[in-house]
Amino acid sequence: MKKAQIILTIAALVVCFGVSIFISINKFGVTNPLSVIGGLYQISFTDTKYVEIQKSPKVIIAKPNSSNNLLIDYMESQGYSENKEGRLGSILEFTQAEHIKYVDFSVNGYYSLWKWR
């Protein structure tokens, strides 16, 4: 009887972890659900304005308030400037000399998501 409970518990944990990976990939484009949870916690309950939740391709989660200006400030601190003519809907274009970076920008009431292309 105990063996069956242990197996069911392990199976339930594996299913929950699989679902969390699926949600993380689907909503955030990140395979590590723990980094997403940590990032959401940091921007929700601390003074942190943004958190990098994946390095390659870079994905940052940020506070939703004035997040467009926050993204532009972040990119300017990296040496890039916004090219307003290159904007395509939610995709912002940033240039630095001959380098061009495209960032997919989205925001809702809880967080802002910046995905590099």
Protein Blocks (a to p, Z undefined) as FASTA:
>chain_A
ZZmmmmmmmmmmmmmmmmmmmmmmmmnopablklmmmmmmmmmmmmbfbdcfbfbdcddd
ddfehklmmmmmmmmmnopacdfklpghjaccddehjaccdddddddfkbccdddZZ
